[in-house]
């Protein structure tokens, strides 16, 4: 079956990708880190699922005790939740370099 559904251009840029730790469980949370120098807490975010997948490979994680899943989230929802919890959101690339702060 072929469809002619086009992506909603108005939604472009509203979605970003993050890593969720233990998705679908009572301990589900956004995967976050602390900066080595200042200890500042942050959530890494990505503009594409592919970037998130590539960076996930080099992220420190506990695969023996946790499950991880890359999920799309509305940028505004993520930044609002992060702000409420005193955590920053950094837009990153596939090599874990920071592109900017959201």
N, C-alpha and C positions, 0 to 999 in steps of 0.2 A: 504494500500500500504506500503510495507516494503522497506526501503532503507538501503544501506550499507555504507552510508556516515560517515566517521570518522572525528572527530574534527581535525583541523589543529594544530599539535603539535608545529609548528613554531610560531603560534599566541599566544600560552599559555604564560601568563605573560605580554603580551602587553596590555591587556584589564583590566581595573579596573572599579569599580562602584562608582558613586557619586549620590547625591540627587540634582535634578534640581527643582528649585522653579518656578512655573507658566510656565510649559512647553508648547511650541507651541504658546505663546503669545508674544507681544512686550516687556513685562517686564521679559521674561525668563532669569534666571541667575543660576549659580551654587550656591548651598546653602553653606554659609560660616559662620565662627564664629570668635570671638576674644578670645585669651587666657585670663583668669581672672587676672593673675599677670602682664604680660607685655603689654597686649592689642594687641599682634601680631595677624594679620589676617591670617586665614588658611581655606583651603577647606578639609573636611574629605573625605578620599577615602578608598575603601574596596577591598579586593581581590576576594570576592564573593558577589553575589546578596543577598544571605541569611544573610551574616554578615551585609550588608547595611540595610536590612529590619529589623533585630533585633535591631540594633543601632538606626535606625530611630524612633523606638517606644519611646526611652528615650531622643531624641534630643529636645531641646526647639524649638518650631515652632508656627506659627500663622495659625492654620487650618481654622479659620473663614474667613480670608481674602486672603489666598494663597492656591494654589494647589501644590502638591509635587509628584514627580515621580523618581524612581530609574532608572538610565540609565547607560549603559556601554559606556566607552569612552577610546580611545587609551591613554595609560599612557603618551606618549611623547607629544600628543596634549594638554592634561590637564596641564602638568608641564610647557610647553612653554607658554600657555595662562596665567597661574598663575604668572610666572616670569615676563611677560610683564606688569602685573598689580601690581607687588610688593607684591604678596600673596604667602604664602607657601602652600604646600600640605602635609598633614600628613596621613600616612597609619594607619588605626585604626582597632580595632576589634569590635565584636558585643556588648561589654560592654563600649564602647567609650574610651578605653585605647589606647594610642598612641603606635604603633609598631615601627614607624620610620618616617623619613622625606624623601619624594621623591624629 
